[in-house]
Amino acid sequence: MSEPTPAAPEPTPYSAPAGGTPSKSPVLSIVSLVLGIISFLGGWIVLIPVIGSILHLFLPAGAVITGFLGKSKEPQAAKGLWLTGIILGFVGLAIAIVSLILWIAALGSADWSQLDSYQFEMEP
């Protein structure tokens, strides 16, 4: 004789879903992807002498940092999210560093002596 199996408890409106705990969304990986895309598309800011190149260092650095954090802390995240953020972040960093070097070289080789000899002539 087998014993009767107990009936499953009725779910209440306040009970957890039957599938277990819901998985966390990959916030760091998504942030990395968004920062990488913005830094790649916003690369035109490096056309502003020196300051634009310095400002452009922050977004790609954030993409790289959050991409590596997403890789280590969010194993359930899709690999494409954090990997694309890291790649675009490194591309953005390369663009910013190259443009900073080019702006410094261009401004360093400019002939600044013309500024001192320029005189305004006042008509009487």
C-alpha positions as CSV (number, residue, x, y, z in Angstrom):
1,M,0.0,0.0,0.0
2,S,1.3,3.3,-1.0
3,E,0.9,6.4,1.0
4,P,-1.0,9.2,-0.5
5,T,1.2,12.0,-1.8
6,P,0.5,15.4,-0.2
7,A,-1.1,18.0,-2.4
8,A,1.0,20.9,-3.5
9,P,0.3,24.0,-1.5
10,E,-1.9,26.7,-3.2
11,P,0.2,29.7,-4.3
12,T,-0.6,32.9,-2.6
13,P,-0.3,36.3,-4.2
14,Y,2.7,36.9,-2.0
15,S,4.7,33.8,-2.7
16,A,7.7,33.5,-5.0
17,P,7.2,32.3,-8.6
18,A,7.4,28.6,-9.2
19,G,10.5,29.0,-11.4
20,G,12.7,30.1,-8.4
21,T,14.3,33.4,-7.9
22,P,14.3,35.8,-10.8
23,S,17.7,36.4,-12.4
24,K,19.3,39.8,-12.0
25,S,19.6,42.0,-15.1
26,P,23.1,42.5,-16.4
27,V,23.3,46.2,-15.5
28,L,27.1,46.6,-15.7
29,S,27.3,44.9,-19.1
30,I,24.6,47.1,-20.5
31,V,26.2,50.2,-19.1
32,S,29.5,49.1,-20.7
33,L,27.8,48.6,-24.1
34,V,26.0,52.0,-23.9
35,L,29.2,53.9,-22.9
36,G,31.2,52.2,-25.6
37,I,28.6,53.1,-28.3
38,I,28.4,56.7,-27.1
39,S,32.2,57.0,-27.0
40,F,32.5,55.6,-30.5
41,L,29.8,57.7,-32.0
42,G,30.9,60.8,-30.0
43,G,34.5,60.6,-31.3
44,W,34.1,63.9,-33.2
45,I,34.7,65.7,-29.9
46,V,38.4,65.1,-30.4
47,L,38.3,67.8,-33.0
48,I,38.3,70.4,-30.2
49,P,41.9,71.1,-29.5
50,V,43.4,69.3,-26.5
51,I,40.4,69.7,-24.2
52,G,38.2,67.5,-26.5
53,S,40.8,64.7,-26.4
54,I,41.0,64.9,-22.6
55,L,37.2,64.8,-22.2
56,H,37.0,61.9,-24.6
57,L,39.1,59.8,-22.3
58,F,36.4,59.4,-19.7
59,L,33.6,57.6,-21.6
60,P,35.8,54.9,-23.1
61,A,37.5,54.4,-19.8
62,G,34.1,53.9,-18.2
63,A,33.2,51.4,-20.9
64,V,36.3,49.4,-20.4
65,I,36.0,49.4,-16.6
66,T,32.3,48.5,-16.5
67,G,32.9,45.9,-19.2
68,F,35.5,44.0,-17.1
69,L,33.3,44.4,-14.0
70,G,30.4,43.0,-15.9
71,K,32.5,40.1,-17.1
72,S,33.5,39.1,-13.6
73,K,30.4,39.9,-11.6
74,E,27.6,39.0,-14.0
75,P,28.2,35.5,-15.3
76,Q,24.6,35.2,-16.6
77,A,25.1,38.2,-18.9
78,A,25.4,37.7,-22.6
79,K,29.0,37.8,-23.7
80,G,28.3,40.2,-26.5
81,L,27.2,43.0,-24.1
82,W,30.4,43.4,-22.1
83,L,32.7,42.3,-24.9
84,T,31.3,44.9,-27.3
85,G,31.6,47.6,-24.6
86,I,35.2,46.6,-23.9
87,I,36.2,46.6,-27.6
88,L,34.5,50.0,-28.3
89,G,36.0,51.4,-25.2
90,F,39.5,50.5,-26.3
91,V,38.8,51.9,-29.7
92,G,37.6,55.1,-28.1
93,L,40.7,55.3,-25.9
94,A,43.0,54.8,-28.9
95,I,41.2,57.6,-30.8
96,A,41.5,59.9,-27.8
97,I,45.2,59.2,-27.2
98,V,46.2,59.5,-30.8
99,S,44.2,62.8,-31.2
100,L,45.8,64.1,-28.0
101,I,49.3,63.4,-29.3
102,L,48.5,65.0,-32.6
103,W,47.0,68.1,-31.0
104,I,50.1,68.5,-28.8
105,A,52.4,68.0,-31.7
106,A,50.5,70.5,-33.9
107,L,50.3,73.1,-31.2
108,G,54.0,72.6,-30.2
109,S,55.2,73.1,-33.8
110,A,53.1,76.2,-34.4
111,D,54.9,79.5,-35.0
112,W,53.9,81.5,-31.9
113,S,56.3,84.3,-32.6
114,Q,53.8,85.9,-35.0
115,L,51.6,86.7,-32.1
116,D,54.1,89.0,-30.4
117,S,55.0,91.0,-33.5
118,Y,51.4,91.7,-34.6
119,Q,50.6,95.4,-33.9
120,F,47.4,97.2,-34.1
121,E,47.7,100.5,-35.9
122,M,45.4,103.2,-34.8
123,E,44.3,105.9,-37.2
124,P,44.2,109.4,-35.9
